[in-house]
Amino acid sequence: MALWTEYEDSPFRFEDAFNVLKRDFEDSEEQMNVILSELRKKGWLRAEFDPEDARKRIYTLERSEKIISQFLAIGESELTRGELEALLKRAADLIRTRVDYTFILFLLFYKRISDKWEIEFESAYNEAISDGLSEEEAREEASKSLYHDFDIEPELLWENIRRDPARLPENFSKAMKILAERNPDLKDVFENVDFIQFAVSRENAEILRQLVELFSAKPLHHVSADLLGDAYEWILRYFAPQKAKEGEVYTPREDIKLLVKILDPKPNEKVYDLAMGSGGMLIGAYKHVEEKHGKDEANKLFLYGQEANHMTLALAEMNFFIHDIRNVHLSLGDTLFYPKFKSADRIMEFDIVIANPPWNQDGYGEETLKKGEFWKERFKYGFPPNQSADWAWIQHMLSSADEKNGRVGVVIDNGCLFRGGRERAIRAGILNKDLIEAVILLPEKLFYNTGAPGAILILRKSKPEGRKGKILFINASQE
């Protein structure tokens, strides 16, 4: 835009463009070559031999109307699922195990919000021009935050960061700090990615440069939220075996789909995941309602999630933004100690409580749990042994379920079904209250971080009349 403002359809030479962009943006000659090359690739810049020196070129920009119309049309030929997954596969192959996969997720997210800002800008710009504003006034108007999902300064847009390959870590870090200040909802996302530390080694700096160029190859303006969300999930699933060795949990989406289908969330209900991870359970609940009732009804769901790990919370926030899900309330903290969602002087109650909490987590025996909030209310059936918090999680879920309509679904190690001692006493208390509706045994080796078989437990505060006094057992261990 700076070049067009300066020259419109008048010819100019390399040194002319360099002087303009150096004056306005402090660009280097290396950056200038990248910019002119990209403009030529897009068909926005014509180049001819300089009649005074055949080794040089004379450039002419296309008319602004043509540039804007082409820019708006970029996304009309949408990326296919195969093309997007192929791009992500190349990114995954590039980093292999040398770099944390979260940098791919962040770059995908940043490219998306940056491309989306640009398309929002062009739409607002055209509207302002049609309202009679001058081009300069229209650009100023279209840059205002009210026209955009996220408040981004133009110099922090992807293409502007990209054109200085030597300073990518510094420029991304600067962008992160400013965007976190201007977009409080994204604070957790941007405060958990350190590009300066990432690029300390020369090898990582080169990987970052290659990743940026890879993601620059395809625009993400008009890629649907569903397709982009699936791409995000693809990355999580692709790296799940590697991260499982570090203790990170990834719940297979087939398990989530089954669990959500059983619990059957409905519009206007509240859904809570107390050990949220990257947000798959809550996204599954949203997609279930969207498929049955449509997006408008899905937006009437109230989604709540708590996660103890800063970085994992940031991954979840990006996941929701990528899926275009905004009706979500997320909080950081250890749920067994400090449940964050409260109503008056007790924990909040929900229509659906759903989770795949850490299995056999140690360090949450009686003495420890009594230091947490609302422990009398939450653990009234007893305290688990110090070496496994399974029944602490399940009891918290029960106490968080609505008395009349509350449904609970949990994926858990099936050892909690038959172990003795304190766990047996807790089970007996819950059974005597007729709170367990179904037990589904799952196959072995279904989860990346353990070969042990899991189970799905369905619990309900108030069973339908025909199911009272009964438990449905489904042995799907051979399925």
ChimeraX attribute file (.defattr): number of C-alpha atoms within 10 A of each C-alpha:
attribute: neighborCount
match mode: 1-to-1
recipient: residues
	/A:1	10
	/A:2	12
	/A:3	16
	/A:4	14
	/A:5	11
	/A:6	13
	/A:7	16
	/A:8	15
	/A:9	15
	/A:10	11
	/A:11	14
	/A:12	17
	/A:13	14
	/A:14	15
	/A:15	11
	/A:16	15
	/A:17	18
	/A:18	20
	/A:19	16
	/A:20	16
	/A:21	18
	/A:22	15
	/A:23	10
	/A:24	10
	/A:25	13
	/A:26	12
	/A:27	17
	/A:28	14
	/A:29	15
	/A:30	12
	/A:31	20
	/A:32	20
	/A:33	13
	/A:34	14
	/A:35	18
	/A:36	17
	/A:37	12
	/A:38	15
	/A:39	14
	/A:40	14
	/A:41	11
	/A:42	12
	/A:43	13
	/A:44	19
	/A:45	17
	/A:46	16
	/A:47	16
	/A:48	12
	/A:49	12
	/A:50	13
	/A:51	10
	/A:52	8
	/A:53	9
	/A:54	10
	/A:55	8
	/A:56	14
	/A:57	16
	/A:58	16
	/A:59	22
	/A:60	19
	/A:61	21
	/A:62	17
	/A:63	13
	/A:64	15
	/A:65	10
	/A:66	12
	/A:67	17
	/A:68	16
	/A:69	12
	/A:70	14
	/A:71	16
	/A:72	17
	/A:73	13
	/A:74	16
	/A:75	17
	/A:76	10
	/A:77	10
	/A:78	16
	/A:79	19
	/A:80	11
	/A:81	14
	/A:82	10
	/A:83	12
	/A:84	19
	/A:85	19
	/A:86	12
	/A:87	17
	/A:88	23
	/A:89	14
	/A:90	13
	/A:91	20
	/A:92	18
	/A:93	10
	/A:94	16
	/A:95	18
	/A:96	13
	/A:97	12
	/A:98	10
	/A:99	15
	/A:100	13
	/A:101	19
	/A:102	18
	/A:103	17
	/A:104	21
	/A:105	20
	/A:106	19
	/A:107	16
	/A:108	21
	/A:109	19
	/A:110	18
	/A:111	22
	/A:112	21
	/A:113	21
	/A:114	21
	/A:115	19
	/A:116	19
	/A:117	25
	/A:118	21
	/A:119	20
	/A:120	18
	/A:121	23
	/A:122	19
	/A:123	15
	/A:124	20
	/A:125	24
	/A:126	18
	/A:127	15
	/A:128	19
	/A:129	16
	/A:130	11
	/A:131	10
	/A:132	10
	/A:133	15
	/A:134	12
	/A:135	14
	/A:136	12
	/A:137	13
	/A:138	21
	/A:139	19
	/A:140	13
	/A:141	19
	/A:142	23
	/A:143	21
	/A:144	14
	/A:145	15
	/A:146	10
	/A:147	16
	/A:148	18
	/A:149	12
	/A:150	17
	/A:151	19
	/A:152	21
	/A:153	15
	/A:154	15
	/A:155	12
	/A:156	18
	/A:157	19
	/A:158	22
	/A:159	17
	/A:160	14
	/A:161	19
	/A:162	21
	/A:163	20
	/A:164	18
	/A:165	19
	/A:166	14
	/A:167	14
	/A:168	21
	/A:169	21
	/A:170	15
	/A:171	19
	/A:172	22
	/A:173	19
	/A:174	14
	/A:175	20
	/A:176	23
	/A:177	13
	/A:178	16
	/A:179	22
	/A:180	17
	/A:181	14
	/A:182	16
	/A:183	14
	/A:184	11
	/A:185	13
	/A:186	18
	/A:187	18
	/A:188	20
	/A:189	23
	/A:190	24
	/A:191	16
	/A:192	17
	/A:193	18
	/A:194	15
	/A:195	20
	/A:196	16
	/A:197	11
	/A:198	16
	/A:199	18
	/A:200	11
	/A:201	10
	/A:202	10
	/A:203	11
	/A:204	17
	/A:205	20
	/A:206	15
	/A:207	17
	/A:208	24
	/A:209	19
	/A:210	16
	/A:211	21
	/A:212	22
	/A:213	14
	/A:214	15
	/A:215	20
	/A:216	14
	/A:217	9
	/A:218	16
	/A:219	18
	/A:220	23
	/A:221	24
	/A:222	19
	/A:223	20
	/A:224	15
	/A:225	15
	/A:226	13
	/A:227	17
	/A:228	24
	/A:229	19
	/A:230	18
	/A:231	21
	/A:232	23
	/A:233	16
	/A:234	15
	/A:235	19
	/A:236	18
	/A:237	17
	/A:238	14
	/A:239	17
	/A:240	20
	/A:241	16
	/A:242	16
	/A:243	19
	/A:244	15
	/A:245	12
	/A:246	10
	/A:247	12
	/A:248	15
	/A:249	21
	/A:250	20
	/A:251	21
	/A:252	14
	/A:253	14
	/A:254	10
	/A:255	17
	/A:256	23
	/A:257	16
	/A:258	13
	/A:259	23
	/A:260	23
	/A:261	14
	/A:262	12
	/A:263	20
	/A:264	14
	/A:265	22
	/A:266	21
	/A:267	17
	/A:268	14
	/A:269	15
	/A:270	20
	/A:271	27
	/A:272	30
	/A:273	25
	/A:274	28
	/A:275	23
	/A:276	25
	/A:277	26
	/A:278	25
	/A:279	24
	/A:280	22
	/A:281	26
	/A:282	28
	/A:283	20
	/A:284	19
	/A:285	26
	/A:286	27
	/A:287	21
	/A:288	19
	/A:289	23
	/A:290	18
	/A:291	11
	/A:292	12
	/A:293	13
	/A:294	13
	/A:295	14
	/A:296	11
	/A:297	16
	/A:298	24
	/A:299	18
	/A:300	16
	/A:301	22
	/A:302	20
	/A:303	24
	/A:304	22
	/A:305	26
	/A:306	23
	/A:307	24
	/A:308	17
	/A:309	14
	/A:310	15
	/A:311	18
	/A:312	21
	/A:313	25
	/A:314	24
	/A:315	21
	/A:316	23
	/A:317	24
	/A:318	25
	/A:319	23
	/A:320	20
	/A:321	16
	/A:322	23
	/A:323	20
	/A:324	14
	/A:325	19
	/A:326	13
	/A:327	14
	/A:328	17
	/A:329	13
	/A:330	19
	/A:331	18
	/A:332	18
	/A:333	17
	/A:334	16
	/A:335	19
	/A:336	22
	/A:337	16
	/A:338	14
	/A:339	21
	/A:340	20
	/A:341	19
	/A:342	11
	/A:343	9
	/A:344	6
	/A:345	7
	/A:346	15
	/A:347	19
	/A:348	16
	/A:349	21
	/A:350	24
	/A:351	22
	/A:352	28
	/A:353	28
	/A:354	28
	/A:355	27
	/A:356	23
	/A:357	22
	/A:358	18
	/A:359	20
	/A:360	18
	/A:361	14
	/A:362	14
	/A:363	14
	/A:364	21
	/A:365	16
	/A:366	16
	/A:367	11
	/A:368	13
	/A:369	22
	/A:370	15
	/A:371	12
	/A:372	15
	/A:373	17
	/A:374	18
	/A:375	17
	/A:376	12
	/A:377	14
	/A:378	23
	/A:379	22
	/A:380	14
	/A:381	19
	/A:382	18
	/A:383	24
	/A:384	24
	/A:385	19
	/A:386	17
	/A:387	12
	/A:388	19
	/A:389	25
	/A:390	23
	/A:391	25
	/A:392	25
	/A:393	25
	/A:394	24
	/A:395	20
	/A:396	22
	/A:397	26
	/A:398	26
	/A:399	22
	/A:400	27
	/A:401	26
	/A:402	20
	/A:403	15
	/A:404	11
	/A:405	14
	/A:406	24
	/A:407	29
	/A:408	29
	/A:409	25
	/A:410	21
	/A:411	24
	/A:412	25
	/A:413	21
	/A:414	20
	/A:415	15
	/A:416	19
	/A:417	15
	/A:418	10
	/A:419	12
	/A:420	12
	/A:421	10
	/A:422	16
	/A:423	22
	/A:424	15
	/A:425	16
	/A:426	20
	/A:427	20
	/A:428	13
	/A:429	14
	/A:430	16
	/A:431	15
	/A:432	10
	/A:433	11
	/A:434	19
	/A:435	22
	/A:436	22
	/A:437	23
	/A:438	18
	/A:439	18
	/A:440	18
	/A:441	22
	/A:442	23
	/A:443	17
	/A:444	14
	/A:445	12
	/A:446	16
	/A:447	19
	/A:448	20
	/A:449	19
	/A:450	16
	/A:451	11
	/A:452	15
	/A:453	17
	/A:454	23
	/A:455	22
	/A:456	21
	/A:457	21
	/A:458	22
	/A:459	26
	/A:460	23
	/A:461	20
	/A:462	17
	/A:463	19
	/A:464	9
	/A:465	7
	/A:466	7
	/A:467	13
	/A:468	13
	/A:469	14
	/A:470	14
	/A:471	16
	/A:472	12
	/A:473	12
	/A:474	13
	/A:475	13
	/A:476	11
	/A:477	13
	/A:478	8
	/A:479	8
